[in-house]
Amino acid sequence: MTERPASSKTKVGWRIHAYYLDACNCDWGCPCQFNAKPTQGYCNGLSRIHIIDGTYGNDIKLDGLDMAFIVSWPGPIHEGNGKACYYIDERCNDKQFEVLSDIITGRDGGNAPFSIYASIIEEYDEPKRARIKFQPRDIRSAMTIRSSDDDTIDTMLEPIRNPVTGKIHRAIIELPEGFEATRMDQASTKTLSVNTNSLKFRYDGTYGSFSEIVWKSS
């Protein structure tokens, strides 16, 4: 992993309308959404973005492409010292790969969570091309990532169930000023498995969420 340098890029206007899947090792609801301490004192998680439609500048279309990032913090995420791995859809042409890499690493700023995450991530692997598959089924969505150097990531969400009755809980977090999303349908992880050269973890029955979002440059 390398340390994050200061960005000197010229900003270009962009817009992304996407499905956003989020999962981590915290309990349902995730205290980190409220700047509280993570359930286990540290945070391991991932986020996956399927671009329904998107543009970068005046001529680069991003429709239908996927990207994801894996993250780990040794304590509360707002205290920093994070590590990250980034993945970009292998179907991208070179220009699409370049601009999505700049967006997801936070180098292009904007009102997406990436620039905020960039400020609390100290070490990261440069974005890799990967085979990313996504099944968008709301709180039953699933994702797999496979890279050429054998990185393997699998995530599947399922509804939260009442531990006593077994009935499905329908829960929503609404954060009018949320930096990831303003509305997040709450789920549980049926599978959350990460096996890369830099990060390895596995959980089930922990926090998951699904959102439809619009992010854009400032």
N, C-alpha and C positions, 0 to 999 in steps of 0.2 A: 504494500500500500504506500501511497505517496501523500505528502502533506499538501493541503489546499493552498494554491497561490492566490494572490489578489487578482481580481478580474480587471482587464483593461479593454474589454470588447466594446465596440460600438453597438448600442441597443437597436434592435429592429422590432417593429410591431408584429405581434403574433396573438392568436386566439385559439383556444382548445375547448371543445365541448366533448365531455368524456364520461365514461363510467369509471368509478374509483372504488377499488377494493382495498381495504385496510385490515391488517391483522397483527396481533402481537401477543406477548406472554402475559399481559395483564388480565385481571378479572373482567367480566362483562362490564361495559361502560367505560373502562380505561381511565384511571385517575389522571393520566397525562393530558387528557382533553381539557382539564381544569387546572393545569400547572401544579397538580398534587404529585406526591411521590408515587412511582410505579409500584404495583402490587408487591412485587418481589424485590424491590429496591433497585432494579436495573431494568432495562428495556431492550428486548430483541423483537424485531418485527419486520414487516414488509408492506409495500404498497404497490399496487398494480393499476395501470391506467390504460384503458382502451379508448382510443380517440374515435368518437362517432364522426365528427367533422372538425377540421382545423386548418389553419393557414399560418404561414410564416412569411412576413413581407407581402409582396404583391403576387408572387408567382409560385410559391412552394406549397403544395397541397399535402396535408397530413392525414387525410381521411382514412379510417380503417386500420391505422397502425397502432402498435402496442409498445409500451415500455414499463419498466418496473425498477424498484430499488429495494435492497435489503439493508437494514440498519441495526446497529447495536450501540447502546450507551451503558456505561458502567454504573450510572446513577440516574437521577431525574434528568430528563432530556434537556431541560432549559439550562442545566449546568454544563452542557457540552461534552467534549472529549469523545465524540461519536466516531464510529467507523461505518463505511458504506460500500456497497457494490451496486453498480448500475447495469441495466440490460436494455438493449434497443432491438426492436423487431428486425430480424434478418432479412425481411422483404424490402427494407428501406433501400433506396438508392443512396449514393454517397452524400449528396446534399441533404437529404432527409435525415440521414444518420448524424450528420454534423450538427444540424440545427436542433434535433431532439436531444442530442448529447448536451448541447449548451443549455437547453431548457431544464432538463432533469437534474443537472448538476448545480443549477442556480446561477450559472454564469450570465444568463440573460434576464435575470430578475423577474419582474412582473408580480401580479397579485396571486400567484400560485404558491403552494407551500415550499417549493424547492429552494428559494432563496433563503427562507427562514431556516430550513434544515441545513443548508450550506453553512450558515453562521455557527452551527453547533456540531458540525462534523469536521474533525481534524484530519483524519486519514481516510482515503478512499481508493478504490480501484477505478481506473478509467472505464467508461462505458464499453460494454462488449456487445457484439451482435449475438443474438440468441434466437432459438425457436421458441416463441411464446404463444401458448394456446390459452384462450379464454372462453369460458362458457358463462355468459351474462344471464344469470337467473335470480336477480335480486339477492336475497339473503341465502340463496342456495347456489351462489356462483362458485365457480372453480377455476383454477389457473395452474398451468405447468410451465416451467422454463427449463430448457436444455441448451447448454452452450457447447462449443467445440472442444473446450478443455474440461468437459465432464462436470461442470456445475449443474446441480439438480435441485430444483425448487418445486414443491407441490403444496397447493393450498386449496382447501375446500371449506366453504361456509355451510352452516345449517342453522335452522331456527333455534333460538334459546328456548329451553324447556324448563318448566317449573320443576325444581328438584324434588318436590313432594308429590305433586299430582301427575307429572309428566306431560301436562298440557303445554302447548306452544305459547310463549310470551311474545307479544308484538310490542317492541319498544323503539322509540325514536329519540335521538339527541338533537336538539335544535340549539344552535349557537349563532345568533345573528352576526357576530363578529368572528366566527370561526375561521382559522387560516387555512384549514384543509377543505371544509365544506360547512355550509350553514345548517344542513339537515343530513343526518346519518342514520339509516336504518340499521338497527343493532342485530348482530348475529353472534353465533358461537363458532369456533373453529372445529370442524370435524377432523381436518388435517392441517397442520402448519409445519412443514419440513423443509429445512434449508441445509444444503451440503455443498459448500464452495471451498475454494482454497483458503479464503480469508475468514469466513463465518460459518459456523455449524450450530444448529439448534433444532429442536423438535418439541411441539406442544400439541395438545388437543383440549377442547373444552374451555378455551380462553377467548379473549376479545376478538370480535370481527365486526366489520361494518361495510355497508354498500351505499354508494351515493351516485347521483348524477350531478355533475358540476360543470361550470364554465370558468375557465381561468384565462387571463390575458395579460399582455404586457402593460406596464403602467401608462 
